[in-house]
Amino acid sequence: MLLGLLILLGCQLIGELLVVALGLPVPGPVVGMLLLLSLLLLTGRRVPEALRKVVDGLLGHLALLFVPAGVGLMNHFGLLAREWVMLAVTLVVSTAITMAVTGWLMSRLARRFSAKEEL
């Protein structure tokens, strides 16, 4: 498990370093996750067993990772109470846009793959 944890934290560290060095407007863990994805694709799309054990353990306790976010929401409850209309509109509009783009993409991909099957 130590090797898997080292891989995860190493990718996050490299992502943080890249963000700081290049001044990217993206969080370091996101860059680290993309780096990890690239490494997994380069190594044959197979997740090493050490990494799989760590990831399974983290996913098994995923609900605990939402506790800090819930505490942050309660700390800023006054702000949420003042801005609830804007938050609700933002959530509805972003959900609608996401669903529309996903539907458009799925229909486009379905047409593309059905055309390839006919050949």
PDB file as gemmi writes it, atoms N, CA and C in Angstrom:
CRYST1    1.000    1.000    1.000  90.00  90.00  90.00 P 1                      
ATOM      1  N   MET A   1       0.822  -1.202   0.000  1.00  0.00           N  
ATOM      2  CA  MET A   1       0.000   0.000   0.000  1.00  0.00           C  
ATOM      3  C   MET A   1       0.860   1.257   0.000  1.00  0.00           C  
ATOM      4  N   LEU A   2       2.027   1.165   0.567  1.00  0.00           N  
ATOM      5  CA  LEU A   2       2.896   2.334   0.645  1.00  0.00           C  
ATOM      6  C   LEU A   2       3.293   2.810  -0.752  1.00  0.00           C  
ATOM      7  N   LEU A   3       3.560   1.871  -1.647  1.00  0.00           N  
ATOM      8  CA  LEU A   3       3.922   2.243  -3.017  1.00  0.00           C  
ATOM      9  C   LEU A   3       2.763   2.949  -3.719  1.00  0.00           C  
ATOM     10  N   GLY A   4       1.545   2.442  -3.535  1.00  0.00           N  
ATOM     11  CA  GLY A   4       0.380   3.076  -4.151  1.00  0.00           C  
ATOM     12  C   GLY A   4       0.152   4.481  -3.623  1.00  0.00           C  
ATOM     13  N   LEU A   5       0.301   4.650  -2.308  1.00  0.00           N  
ATOM     14  CA  LEU A   5       0.154   5.975  -1.712  1.00  0.00           C  
ATOM     15  C   LEU A   5       1.244   6.913  -2.208  1.00  0.00           C  
ATOM     16  N   LEU A   6       2.440   6.386  -2.366  1.00  0.00           N  
ATOM     17  CA  LEU A   6       3.548   7.185  -2.887  1.00  0.00           C  
ATOM     18  C   LEU A   6       3.273   7.640  -4.321  1.00  0.00           C  
ATOM     19  N   ILE A   7       2.682   6.773  -5.122  1.00  0.00           N  
ATOM     20  CA  ILE A   7       2.343   7.133  -6.504  1.00  0.00           C  
ATOM     21  C   ILE A   7       1.311   8.257  -6.517  1.00  0.00           C  
ATOM     22  N   LEU A   8       0.254   8.111  -5.715  1.00  0.00           N  
ATOM     23  CA  LEU A   8      -0.793   9.138  -5.664  1.00  0.00           C  
ATOM     24  C   LEU A   8      -0.247  10.480  -5.191  1.00  0.00           C  
ATOM     25  N   LEU A   9       0.459  10.458  -4.074  1.00  0.00           N  
ATOM     26  CA  LEU A   9       0.990  11.706  -3.532  1.00  0.00           C  
ATOM     27  C   LEU A   9       2.087  12.295  -4.412  1.00  0.00           C  
ATOM     28  N   GLY A  10       2.858  11.434  -5.062  1.00  0.00           N  
ATOM     29  CA  GLY A  10       3.887  11.921  -5.987  1.00  0.00           C  
ATOM     30  C   GLY A  10       3.278  12.646  -7.177  1.00  0.00           C  
ATOM     31  N   CYS A  11       2.210  12.087  -7.723  1.00  0.00           N  
ATOM     32  CA  CYS A  11       1.532  12.750  -8.845  1.00  0.00           C  
ATOM     33  C   CYS A  11       0.929  14.079  -8.402  1.00  0.00           C  
ATOM     34  N   GLN A  12       0.372  14.113  -7.194  1.00  0.00           N  
ATOM     35  CA  GLN A  12      -0.184  15.365  -6.697  1.00  0.00           C  
ATOM     36  C   GLN A  12       0.918  16.396  -6.487  1.00  0.00           C  
ATOM     37  N   LEU A  13       2.049  15.985  -5.933  1.00  0.00           N  
ATOM     38  CA  LEU A  13       3.159  16.902  -5.714  1.00  0.00           C  
ATOM     39  C   LEU A  13       3.686  17.457  -7.030  1.00  0.00           C  
ATOM     40  N   ILE A  14       3.867  16.590  -8.002  1.00  0.00           N  
ATOM     41  CA  ILE A  14       4.348  17.048  -9.313  1.00  0.00           C  
ATOM     42  C   ILE A  14       3.327  17.995  -9.942  1.00  0.00           C  
ATOM     43  N   GLY A  15       2.039  17.695  -9.771  1.00  0.00           N  
ATOM     44  CA  GLY A  15       1.004  18.597 -10.275  1.00  0.00           C  
ATOM     45  C   GLY A  15       1.076  19.960  -9.617  1.00  0.00           C  
ATOM     46  N   GLU A  16       1.258  19.989  -8.301  1.00  0.00           N  
ATOM     47  CA  GLU A  16       1.388  21.267  -7.579  1.00  0.00           C  
ATOM     48  C   GLU A  16       2.609  22.040  -8.063  1.00  0.00           C  
ATOM     49  N   LEU A  17       3.719  21.336  -8.232  1.00  0.00           N  
ATOM     50  CA  LEU A  17       4.937  21.998  -8.697  1.00  0.00           C  
ATOM     51  C   LEU A  17       4.764  22.579 -10.099  1.00  0.00           C  
ATOM     52  N   LEU A  18       4.103  21.842 -10.975  1.00  0.00           N  
ATOM     53  CA  LEU A  18       3.860  22.337 -12.333  1.00  0.00           C  
ATOM     54  C   LEU A  18       2.961  23.575 -12.326  1.00  0.00           C  
ATOM     55  N   VAL A  19       1.929  23.560 -11.482  1.00  0.00           N  
ATOM     56  CA  VAL A  19       1.018  24.704 -11.406  1.00  0.00           C  
ATOM     57  C   VAL A  19       1.757  25.944 -10.916  1.00  0.00           C  
ATOM     58  N   VAL A  20       2.580  25.770  -9.888  1.00  0.00           N  
ATOM     59  CA  VAL A  20       3.313  26.915  -9.352  1.00  0.00           C  
ATOM     60  C   VAL A  20       4.367  27.394 -10.344  1.00  0.00           C  
ATOM     61  N   ALA A  21       5.092  26.466 -10.948  1.00  0.00           N  
ATOM     62  CA  ALA A  21       6.171  26.843 -11.865  1.00  0.00           C  
ATOM     63  C   ALA A  21       5.648  27.494 -13.140  1.00  0.00           C  
ATOM     64  N   LEU A  22       4.539  26.989 -13.657  1.00  0.00           N  
ATOM     65  CA  LEU A  22       4.015  27.501 -14.918  1.00  0.00           C  
ATOM     66  C   LEU A  22       2.922  28.545 -14.731  1.00  0.00           C  
ATOM     67  N   GLY A  23       2.495  28.752 -13.508  1.00  0.00           N  
ATOM     68  CA  GLY A  23       1.434  29.729 -13.244  1.00  0.00           C  
ATOM     69  C   GLY A  23       0.105  29.338 -13.860  1.00  0.00           C  
ATOM     70  N   LEU A  24      -0.208  28.064 -13.837  1.00  0.00           N  
ATOM     71  CA  LEU A  24      -1.458  27.578 -14.439  1.00  0.00           C  
ATOM     72  C   LEU A  24      -2.656  27.927 -13.556  1.00  0.00           C  
ATOM     73  N   PRO A  25      -3.795  28.248 -14.168  1.00  0.00           N  
ATOM     74  CA  PRO A  25      -4.994  28.569 -13.380  1.00  0.00           C  
ATOM     75  C   PRO A  25      -5.831  27.337 -13.037  1.00  0.00           C  
ATOM     76  N   VAL A  26      -5.157  26.230 -12.762  1.00  0.00           N  
ATOM     77  CA  VAL A  26      -5.819  24.955 -12.484  1.00  0.00           C  
ATOM     78  C   VAL A  26      -5.255  24.439 -11.154  1.00  0.00           C  
ATOM     79  N   PRO A  27      -6.084  23.816 -10.319  1.00  0.00           N  
ATOM     80  CA  PRO A  27      -5.554  23.263  -9.065  1.00  0.00           C  
ATOM     81  C   PRO A  27      -4.501  22.183  -9.320  1.00  0.00           C  
ATOM     82  N   GLY A  28      -3.508  22.132  -8.471  1.00  0.00           N  
ATOM     83  CA  GLY A  28      -2.436  21.149  -8.596  1.00  0.00           C  
ATOM     84  C   GLY A  28      -2.907  19.709  -8.592  1.00  0.00           C  
ATOM     85  N   PRO A  29      -3.855  19.336  -7.709  1.00  0.00           N  
ATOM     86  CA  PRO A  29      -4.322  17.949  -7.737  1.00  0.00           C  
ATOM     87  C   PRO A  29      -4.977  17.553  -9.062  1.00  0.00           C  
ATOM     88  N   VAL A  30      -5.585  18.502  -9.756  1.00  0.00           N  
ATOM     89  CA  VAL A  30      -6.187  18.187 -11.060  1.00  0.00           C  
ATOM     90  C   VAL A  30      -5.085  17.871 -12.071  1.00  0.00           C  
ATOM     91  N   VAL A  31      -4.027  18.668 -12.059  1.00  0.00           N  
ATOM     92  CA  VAL A  31      -2.892  18.406 -12.951  1.00  0.00           C  
ATOM     93  C   VAL A  31      -2.249  17.072 -12.581  1.00  0.00           C  
ATOM     94  N   GLY A  32      -2.146  16.793 -11.279  1.00  0.00           N  
ATOM     95  CA  GLY A  32      -1.606  15.513 -10.837  1.00  0.00           C  
ATOM     96  C   GLY A  32      -2.455  14.344 -11.285  1.00  0.00           C  
ATOM     97  N   MET A  33      -3.779  14.514 -11.259  1.00  0.00           N  
ATOM     98  CA  MET A  33      -4.674  13.454 -11.706  1.00  0.00           C  
ATOM     99  C   MET A  33      -4.507  13.213 -13.214  1.00  0.00           C  
ATOM    100  N   LEU A  34      -4.346  14.273 -13.977  1.00  0.00           N  
ATOM    101  CA  LEU A  34      -4.103  14.115 -15.413  1.00  0.00           C  
ATOM    102  C   LEU A  34      -2.765  13.430 -15.664  1.00  0.00           C  
ATOM    103  N   LEU A  35      -1.777  13.759 -14.840  1.00  0.00           N  
ATOM    104  CA  LEU A  35      -0.480  13.099 -14.946  1.00  0.00           C  
ATOM    105  C   LEU A  35      -0.614  11.601 -14.639  1.00  0.00           C  
ATOM    106  N   LEU A  36      -1.369  11.274 -13.593  1.00  0.00           N  
ATOM    107  CA  LEU A  36      -1.593   9.870 -13.243  1.00  0.00           C  
ATOM    108  C   LEU A  36      -2.325   9.145 -14.366  1.00  0.00           C  
ATOM    109  N   LEU A  37      -3.332   9.788 -14.949  1.00  0.00           N  
ATOM    110  CA  LEU A  37      -4.047   9.185 -16.072  1.00  0.00           C  
ATOM    111  C   LEU A  37      -3.101   8.922 -17.238  1.00  0.00           C  
ATOM    112  N   SER A  38      -2.238   9.894 -17.531  1.00  0.00           N  
ATOM    113  CA  SER A  38      -1.268   9.725 -18.618  1.00  0.00           C  
ATOM    114  C   SER A  38      -0.336   8.553 -18.342  1.00  0.00           C  
ATOM    115  N   LEU A  39       0.130   8.458 -17.108  1.00  0.00           N  
ATOM    116  CA  LEU A  39       1.017   7.340 -16.750  1.00  0.00           C  
ATOM    117  C   LEU A  39       0.318   5.998 -16.895  1.00  0.00           C  
ATOM    118  N   LEU A  40      -0.943   5.939 -16.473  1.00  0.00           N  
ATOM    119  CA  LEU A  40      -1.686   4.686 -16.590  1.00  0.00           C  
ATOM    120  C   LEU A  40      -1.928   4.315 -18.046  1.00  0.00           C  
ATOM    121  N   LEU A  41      -2.200   5.309 -18.893  1.00  0.00           N  
ATOM    122  CA  LEU A  41      -2.394   5.024 -20.316  1.00  0.00           C  
ATOM    123  C   LEU A  41      -1.103   4.562 -20.973  1.00  0.00           C  
ATOM    124  N   LEU A  42       0.017   5.133 -20.538  1.00  0.00           N  
ATOM    125  CA  LEU A  42       1.310   4.748 -21.114  1.00  0.00           C  
ATOM    126  C   LEU A  42       1.753   3.353 -20.668  1.00  0.00           C  
ATOM    127  N   THR A  43       1.309   2.921 -19.503  1.00  0.00           N  
ATOM    128  CA  THR A  43       1.732   1.618 -18.996  1.00  0.00           C  
ATOM    129  C   THR A  43       0.788   0.496 -19.381  1.00  0.00           C  
ATOM    130  N   GLY A  44      -0.036   0.711 -20.350  1.00  0.00           N  
ATOM    131  CA  GLY A  44      -0.872  -0.371 -20.852  1.00  0.00           C  
ATOM    132  C   GLY A  44      -2.268  -0.412 -20.283  1.00  0.00           C  
ATOM    133  N   ARG A  45      -2.764   0.701 -19.765  1.00  0.00           N  
ATOM    134  CA  ARG A  45      -4.134   0.798 -19.263  1.00  0.00           C  
ATOM    135  C   ARG A  45      -4.442  -0.219 -18.167  1.00  0.00           C  
ATOM    136  N   ARG A  46      -3.436  -0.596 -17.410  1.00  0.00           N  
ATOM    137  CA  ARG A  46      -3.619  -1.539 -16.312  1.00  0.00           C  
ATOM    138  C   ARG A  46      -3.191  -0.845 -15.033  1.00  0.00           C  
ATOM    139  N   VAL A  47      -4.054  -0.887 -14.025  1.00  0.00           N  
ATOM    140  CA  VAL A  47      -3.747  -0.243 -12.748  1.00  0.00           C  
ATOM    141  C   VAL A  47      -2.896  -1.196 -11.921  1.00  0.00           C  
ATOM    142  N   PRO A  48      -1.722  -0.737 -11.462  1.00  0.00           N  
ATOM    143  CA  PRO A  48      -0.888  -1.611 -10.622  1.00  0.00           C  
ATOM    144  C   PRO A  48      -1.633  -2.023  -9.343  1.00  0.00           C  
ATOM    145  N   GLU A  49      -1.347  -3.212  -8.857  1.00  0.00           N  
ATOM    146  CA  GLU A  49      -2.059  -3.747  -7.697  1.00  0.00           C  
ATOM    147  C   GLU A  49      -1.867  -2.875  -6.460  1.00  0.00           C  
ATOM    148  N   ALA A  50      -0.679  -2.329  -6.258  1.00  0.00           N  
ATOM    149  CA  ALA A  50      -0.435  -1.475  -5.091  1.00  0.00           C  
ATOM    150  C   ALA A  50      -1.312  -0.224  -5.140  1.00  0.00           C  
ATOM    151  N   LEU A  51      -1.452   0.353  -6.313  1.00  0.00           N  
ATOM    152  CA  LEU A  51      -2.286   1.539  -6.475  1.00  0.00           C  
ATOM    153  C   LEU A  51      -3.763   1.183  -6.326  1.00  0.00           C  
ATOM    154  N   ARG A  52      -4.148   0.023  -6.824  1.00  0.00           N  
ATOM    155  CA  ARG A  52      -5.544  -0.421  -6.723  1.00  0.00           C  
ATOM    156  C   ARG A  52      -5.962  -0.579  -5.263  1.00  0.00           C  
ATOM    157  N   LYS A  53      -5.083  -1.125  -4.426  1.00  0.00           N  
ATOM    158  CA  LYS A  53      -5.411  -1.310  -3.011  1.00  0.00           C  
ATOM    159  C   LYS A  53      -5.656   0.036  -2.320  1.00  0.00           C  
ATOM    160  N   VAL A  54      -4.809   1.008  -2.591  1.00  0.00           N  
ATOM    161  CA  VAL A  54      -4.959   2.330  -1.972  1.00  0.00           C  
ATOM    162  C   VAL A  54      -6.231   3.003  -2.464  1.00  0.00           C  
ATOM    163  N   VAL A  55      -6.470   2.936  -3.745  1.00  0.00           N  
ATOM    164  CA  VAL A  55      -7.652   3.584  -4.315  1.00  0.00           C  
ATOM    165  C   VAL A  55      -8.932   2.940  -3.796  1.00  0.00           C  
ATOM    166  N   ASP A  56      -8.953   1.627  -3.707  1.00  0.00           N  
ATOM    167  CA  ASP A  56     -10.131   0.942  -3.161  1.00  0.00           C  
ATOM    168  C   ASP A  56     -10.379   1.356  -1.712  1.00  0.00           C  
ATOM    169  N   GLY A  57      -9.314   1.505  -0.939  1.00  0.00           N  
ATOM    170  CA  GLY A  57      -9.454   1.944   0.445  1.00  0.00           C  
ATOM    171  C   GLY A  57     -10.003   3.360   0.539  1.00  0.00           C  
ATOM    172  N   LEU A  58      -9.503   4.249  -0.310  1.00  0.00           N  
ATOM    173  CA  LEU A  58      -9.994   5.629  -0.311  1.00  0.00           C  
ATOM    174  C   LEU A  58     -11.449   5.695  -0.761  1.00  0.00           C  
ATOM    175  N   LEU A  59     -11.791   4.942  -1.789  1.00  0.00           N  
ATOM    176  CA  LEU A  59     -13.172   4.954  -2.268  1.00  0.00           C  
ATOM    177  C   LEU A  59     -14.132   4.344  -1.264  1.00  0.00           C  
ATOM    178  N   GLY A  60     -13.641   3.398  -0.481  1.00  0.00           N  
ATOM    179  CA  GLY A  60     -14.474   2.791   0.547  1.00  0.00           C  
ATOM    180  C   GLY A  60     -14.849   3.772   1.654  1.00  0.00           C  
ATOM    181  N   HIS A  61     -14.040   4.794   1.849  1.00  0.00           N  
ATOM    182  CA  HIS A  61     -14.279   5.806   2.879  1.00  0.00           C  
ATOM    183  C   HIS A  61     -14.534   7.185   2.271  1.00  0.00           C  
ATOM    184  N   LEU A  62     -15.069   7.202   1.073  1.00  0.00           N  
ATOM    185  CA  LEU A  62     -15.272   8.456   0.355  1.00  0.00           C  
ATOM    186  C   LEU A  62     -16.205   9.412   1.086  1.00  0.00           C  
ATOM    187  N   ALA A  63     -17.185   8.888   1.786  1.00  0.00           N  
ATOM    188  CA  ALA A  63     -18.131   9.747   2.492  1.00  0.00           C  
ATOM    189  C   ALA A  63     -17.432  10.615   3.539  1.00  0.00           C  
ATOM    190  N   LEU A  64     -16.363  10.113   4.131  1.00  0.00           N  
ATOM    191  CA  LEU A  64     -15.634  10.899   5.132  1.00  0.00           C  
ATOM    192  C   LEU A  64     -14.977  12.128   4.520  1.00  0.00           C  
ATOM    193  N   LEU A  65     -14.668  12.069   3.230  1.00  0.00           N  
ATOM    194  CA  LEU A  65     -14.018  13.208   2.579  1.00  0.00           C  
ATOM    195  C   LEU A  65     -14.979  14.376   2.378  1.00  0.00           C  
ATOM    196  N   PHE A  66     -16.287  14.139   2.526  1.00  0.00           N  
ATOM    197  CA  PHE A  66     -17.255  15.225   2.385  1.00  0.00           C  
ATOM    198  C   PHE A  66     -17.510  15.964   3.695  1.00  0.00           C  
ATOM    199  N   VAL A  67     -16.992  15.459   4.798  1.00  0.00           N  
ATOM    200  CA  VAL A  67     -17.203  16.108   6.099  1.00  0.00           C  
ATOM    201  C   VAL A  67     -16.613  17.521   6.122  1.00  0.00           C  
ATOM    202  N   PRO A  68     -15.376  17.747   5.674  1.00  0.00           N  
ATOM    203  CA  PRO A  68     -14.856  19.120   5.686  1.00  0.00           C  
ATOM    204  C   PRO A  68     -15.687  20.083   4.827  1.00  0.00           C  
ATOM    205  N   ALA A  69     -16.208  19.608   3.708  1.00  0.00           N  
ATOM    206  CA  ALA A  69     -17.046  20.468   2.871  1.00  0.00           C  
ATOM    207  C   ALA A  69     -18.328  20.829   3.605  1.00  0.00           C  
ATOM    208  N   GLY A  70     -18.921  19.879   4.314  1.00  0.00           N  
ATOM    209  CA  GLY A  70     -20.127  20.157   5.095  1.00  0.00           C  
ATOM    210  C   GLY A  70     -19.864  21.149   6.213  1.00  0.00           C  
ATOM    211  N   VAL A  71     -18.718  21.026   6.859  1.00  0.00           N  
ATOM    212  CA  VAL A  71     -18.350  21.977   7.916  1.00  0.00           C  
ATOM    213  C   VAL A  71     -18.163  23.370   7.320  1.00  0.00           C  
ATOM    214  N   GLY A  72     -17.548  23.445   6.155  1.00  0.00           N  
ATOM    215  CA  GLY A  72     -17.378  24.745   5.491  1.00  0.00           C  
ATOM    216  C   GLY A  72     -18.717  25.372   5.144  1.00  0.00           C  
ATOM    217  N   LEU A  73     -19.662  24.561   4.703  1.00  0.00           N  
ATOM    218  CA  LEU A  73     -21.002  25.088   4.404  1.00  0.00           C  
ATOM    219  C   LEU A  73     -21.656  25.667   5.653  1.00  0.00           C  
ATOM    220  N   MET A  74     -21.512  24.988   6.761  1.00  0.00           N  
ATOM    221  CA  MET A  74     -22.127  25.471   7.999  1.00  0.00           C  
ATOM    222  C   MET A  74     -21.426  26.732   8.513  1.00  0.00           C  
ATOM    223  N   ASN A  75     -20.123  26.830   8.291  1.00  0.00           N  
ATOM    224  CA  ASN A  75     -19.400  28.040   8.693  1.00  0.00           C  
ATOM    225  C   ASN A  75     -19.831  29.263   7.895  1.00  0.00           C  
ATOM    226  N   HIS A  76     -20.244  29.061   6.659  1.00  0.00           N  
ATOM    227  CA  HIS A  76     -20.645  30.168   5.787  1.00  0.00           C  
ATOM    228  C   HIS A  76     -22.152  30.163   5.540  1.00  0.00           C  
ATOM    229  N   PHE A  77     -22.920  29.711   6.521  1.00  0.00           N  
ATOM    230  CA  PHE A  77     -24.367  29.607   6.355  1.00  0.00           C  
ATOM    231  C   PHE A  77     -25.006  30.968   6.096  1.00  0.00           C  
ATOM    232  N   GLY A  78     -24.493  32.024   6.743  1.00  0.00           N  
ATOM    233  CA  GLY A  78     -25.039  33.366   6.527  1.00  0.00           C  
ATOM    234  C   GLY A  78     -24.884  33.802   5.080  1.00  0.00           C  
ATOM    235  N   LEU A  79     -23.730  33.554   4.508  1.00  0.00           N  
ATOM    236  CA  LEU A  79     -23.495  33.896   3.101  1.00  0.00           C  
ATOM    237  C   LEU A  79     -24.413  33.099   2.192  1.00  0.00           C  
ATOM    238  N   LEU A  80     -24.576  31.816   2.491  1.00  0.00           N  
ATOM    239  CA  LEU A  80     -25.469  30.981   1.689  1.00  0.00           C  
ATOM    240  C   LEU A  80     -26.912  31.465   1.785  1.00  0.00           C  
ATOM    241  N   ALA A  81     -27.321  31.905   2.988  1.00  0.00           N  
ATOM    242  CA  ALA A  81     -28.690  32.401   3.172  1.00  0.00           C  
ATOM    243  C   ALA A  81     -28.910  33.687   2.376  1.00  0.00           C  
ATOM    244  N   ARG A  82     -27.898  34.527   2.281  1.00  0.00           N  
ATOM    245  CA  ARG A  82     -28.027  35.784   1.528  1.00  0.00           C  
ATOM    246  C   ARG A  82     -28.016  35.558   0.015  1.00  0.00           C  
ATOM    247  N   GLU A  83     -27.251  34.582  -0.433  1.00  0.00           N  
ATOM    248  CA  GLU A  83     -27.036  34.384  -1.872  1.00  0.00           C  
ATOM    249  C   GLU A  83     -27.735  33.137  -2.415  1.00  0.00           C  
ATOM    250  N   TRP A  84     -28.791  32.658  -1.747  1.00  0.00           N  
ATOM    251  CA  TRP A  84     -29.408  31.399  -2.147  1.00  0.00           C  
ATOM    252  C   TRP A  84     -30.040  31.461  -3.530  1.00  0.00           C  
ATOM    253  N   VAL A  85     -30.575  32.617  -3.924  1.00  0.00           N  
ATOM    254  CA  VAL A  85     -31.211  32.719  -5.244  1.00  0.00           C  
ATOM    255  C   VAL A  85     -30.162  32.543  -6.344  1.00  0.00           C  
ATOM    256  N   MET A  86     -29.049  33.253  -6.203  1.00  0.00           N  
ATOM    257  CA  MET A  86     -27.993  33.151  -7.216  1.00  0.00           C  
ATOM    258  C   MET A  86     -27.423  31.730  -7.251  1.00  0.00           C  
ATOM    259  N   LEU A  87     -27.265  31.104  -6.104  1.00  0.00           N  
ATOM    260  CA  LEU A  87     -26.770  29.728  -6.073  1.00  0.00           C  
ATOM    261  C   LEU A  87     -27.746  28.769  -6.746  1.00  0.00           C  
ATOM    262  N   ALA A  88     -29.036  28.939  -6.479  1.00  0.00           N  
ATOM    263  CA  ALA A  88     -30.046  28.069  -7.086  1.00  0.00           C  
ATOM    264  C   ALA A  88     -30.074  28.236  -8.602  1.00  0.00           C  
ATOM    265  N   VAL A  89     -30.034  29.474  -9.073  1.00  0.00           N  
ATOM    266  CA  VAL A  89     -30.028  29.728 -10.518  1.00  0.00           C  
ATOM    267  C   VAL A  89     -28.787  29.123 -11.159  1.00  0.00           C  
ATOM    268  N   THR A  90     -27.647  29.312 -10.515  1.00  0.00           N  
ATOM    269  CA  THR A  90     -26.399  28.763 -11.044  1.00  0.00           C  
ATOM    270  C   THR A  90     -26.454  27.244 -11.126  1.00  0.00           C  
ATOM    271  N   LEU A  91     -26.963  26.602 -10.090  1.00  0.00           N  
ATOM    272  CA  LEU A  91     -27.072  25.143 -10.105  1.00  0.00           C  
ATOM    273  C   LEU A  91     -28.007  24.645 -11.200  1.00  0.00           C  
ATOM    274  N   VAL A  92     -29.155  25.287 -11.357  1.00  0.00           N  
ATOM    275  CA  VAL A  92     -30.117  24.862 -12.375  1.00  0.00           C  
ATOM    276  C   VAL A  92     -29.552  25.074 -13.777  1.00  0.00           C  
ATOM    277  N   VAL A  93     -28.979  26.247 -14.026  1.00  0.00           N  
ATOM    278  CA  VAL A  93     -28.441  26.547 -15.364  1.00  0.00           C  
ATOM    279  C   VAL A  93     -27.257  25.638 -15.689  1.00  0.00           C  
ATOM    280  N   SER A  94     -26.341  25.447 -14.737  1.00  0.00           N  
ATOM    281  CA  SER A  94     -25.180  24.597 -15.020  1.00  0.00           C  
ATOM    282  C   SER A  94     -25.597  23.145 -15.228  1.00  0.00           C  
ATOM    283  N   THR A  95     -26.604  22.681 -14.488  1.00  0.00           N  
ATOM    284  CA  THR A  95     -27.101  21.317 -14.686  1.00  0.00           C  
ATOM    285  C   THR A  95     -27.745  21.179 -16.057  1.00  0.00           C  
ATOM    286  N   ALA A  96     -28.537  22.171 -16.461  1.00  0.00           N  
ATOM    287  CA  ALA A  96     -29.188  22.121 -17.778  1.00  0.00           C  
ATOM    288  C   ALA A  96     -28.150  22.121 -18.896  1.00  0.00           C  
ATOM    289  N   ILE A  97     -27.128  22.960 -18.772  1.00  0.00           N  
ATOM    290  CA  ILE A  97     -26.077  23.014 -19.802  1.00  0.00           C  
ATOM    291  C   ILE A  97     -25.336  21.686 -19.863  1.00  0.00           C  
ATOM    292  N   THR A  98     -25.010  21.122 -18.705  1.00  0.00           N  
ATOM    293  CA  THR A  98     -24.303  19.844 -18.663  1.00  0.00           C  
ATOM    294  C   THR A  98     -25.133  18.739 -19.309  1.00  0.00           C  
ATOM    295  N   MET A  99     -26.424  18.705 -19.011  1.00  0.00           N  
ATOM    296  CA  MET A  99     -27.285  17.677 -19.595  1.00  0.00           C  
ATOM    297  C   MET A  99     -27.419  17.867 -21.101  1.00  0.00           C  
ATOM    298  N   ALA A 100     -27.523  19.103 -21.561  1.00  0.00           N  
ATOM    299  CA  ALA A 100     -27.653  19.364 -22.995  1.00  0.00           C  
ATOM    300  C   ALA A 100     -26.382  18.956 -23.737  1.00  0.00           C  
ATOM    301  N   VAL A 101     -25.227  19.328 -23.209  1.00  0.00           N  
ATOM    302  CA  VAL A 101     -23.959  18.978 -23.858  1.00  0.00           C  
ATOM    303  C   VAL A 101     -23.759  17.467 -23.846  1.00  0.00           C  
ATOM    304  N   THR A 102     -24.089  16.810 -22.736  1.00  0.00           N  
ATOM    305  CA  THR A 102     -23.953  15.358 -22.653  1.00  0.00           C  
ATOM    306  C   THR A 102     -24.874  14.666 -23.653  1.00  0.00           C  
ATOM    307  N   GLY A 103     -26.120  15.113 -23.763  1.00  0.00           N  
ATOM    308  CA  GLY A 103     -27.046  14.540 -24.733  1.00  0.00           C  
ATOM    309  C   GLY A 103     -26.575  14.738 -26.163  1.00  0.00           C  
ATOM    310  N   TRP A 104     -26.102  15.945 -26.466  1.00  0.00           N  
ATOM    311  CA  TRP A 104     -25.595  16.233 -27.814  1.00  0.00           C  
ATOM    312  C   TRP A 104     -24.403  15.341 -28.135  1.00  0.00           C  
ATOM    313  N   LEU A 105     -23.484  15.221 -27.178  1.00  0.00           N  
ATOM    314  CA  LEU A 105     -22.291  14.407 -27.395  1.00  0.00           C  
ATOM    315  C   LEU A 105     -22.652  12.934 -27.564  1.00  0.00           C  
ATOM    316  N   MET A 106     -23.565  12.441 -26.751  1.00  0.00           N  
ATOM    317  CA  MET A 106     -23.966  11.035 -26.870  1.00  0.00           C  
ATOM    318  C   MET A 106     -24.640  10.751 -28.213  1.00  0.00           C  
ATOM    319  N   SER A 107     -25.495  11.652 -28.672  1.00  0.00           N  
ATOM    320  CA  SER A 107     -26.147  11.420 -29.961  1.00  0.00           C  
ATOM    321  C   SER A 107     -25.133  11.466 -31.096  1.00  0.00           C  
ATOM    322  N   ARG A 108     -24.175  12.365 -30.982  1.00  0.00           N  
ATOM    323  CA  ARG A 108     -23.138  12.460 -32.016  1.00  0.00           C  
ATOM    324  C   ARG A 108     -22.263  11.201 -32.029  1.00  0.00           C  
ATOM    325  N   LEU A 109     -21.880  10.736 -30.838  1.00  0.00           N  
ATOM    326  CA  LEU A 109     -21.066   9.524 -30.763  1.00  0.00           C  
ATOM    327  C   LEU A 109     -21.858   8.295 -31.213  1.00  0.00           C  
ATOM    328  N   ALA A 110     -23.137   8.237 -30.891  1.00  0.00           N  
ATOM    329  CA  ALA A 110     -23.963   7.104 -31.320  1.00  0.00           C  
ATOM    330  C   ALA A 110     -24.041   7.054 -32.838  1.00  0.00           C  
ATOM    331  N   ARG A 111     -24.217   8.224 -33.476  1.00  0.00           N  
ATOM    332  CA  ARG A 111     -24.249   8.258 -34.942  1.00  0.00           C  
ATOM    333  C   ARG A 111     -22.904   7.840 -35.520  1.00  0.00           C  
ATOM    334  N   ARG A 112     -21.825   8.287 -34.893  1.00  0.00           N  
ATOM    335  CA  ARG A 112     -20.490   7.969 -35.402  1.00  0.00           C  
ATOM    336  C   ARG A 112     -20.219   6.471 -35.329  1.00  0.00           C  
ATOM    337  N   PHE A 113     -20.552   5.857 -34.179  1.00  0.00           N  
ATOM    338  CA  PHE A 113     -20.266   4.431 -34.026  1.00  0.00           C  
ATOM    339  C   PHE A 113     -21.245   3.571 -34.822  1.00  0.00           C  
ATOM    340  N   SER A 114     -22.475   4.011 -35.023  1.00  0.00           N  
ATOM    341  CA  SER A 114     -23.395   3.227 -35.846  1.00  0.00           C  
ATOM    342  C   SER A 114     -22.976   3.295 -37.304  1.00  0.00           C  
ATOM    343  N   ALA A 115     -22.397   4.403 -37.744  1.00  0.00           N  
ATOM    344  CA  ALA A 115     -21.904   4.522 -39.108  1.00  0.00           C  
ATOM    345  C   ALA A 115     -20.704   3.589 -39.326  1.00  0.00           C  
ATOM    346  N   LYS A 116     -19.848   3.455 -38.319  1.00  0.00           N  
ATOM    347  CA  LYS A 116     -18.696   2.563 -38.441  1.00  0.00           C  
ATOM    348  C   LYS A 116     -19.118   1.104 -38.474  1.00  0.00           C  
ATOM    349  N   GLU A 117     -20.186   0.759 -37.774  1.00  0.00           N  
ATOM    350  CA  GLU A 117     -20.658  -0.615 -37.746  1.00  0.00           C  
ATOM    351  C   GLU A 117     -21.250  -1.026 -39.098  1.00  0.00           C  
ATOM    352  N   GLU A 118     -21.793  -0.069 -39.830  1.00  0.00           N  
ATOM    353  CA  GLU A 118     -22.398  -0.377 -41.135  1.00  0.00           C  
ATOM    354  C   GLU A 118     -21.336  -0.683 -42.168  1.00  0.00           C  
ATOM    355  N   LEU A 119     -20.118  -0.180 -41.962  1.00  0.00           N  
ATOM    356  CA  LEU A 119     -19.038  -0.420 -42.923  1.00  0.00           C  
ATOM    357  C   LEU A 119     -18.548  -1.805 -42.805  1.00  0.00           C  
TER     358      LEU A 119                                                      
END                                                                             
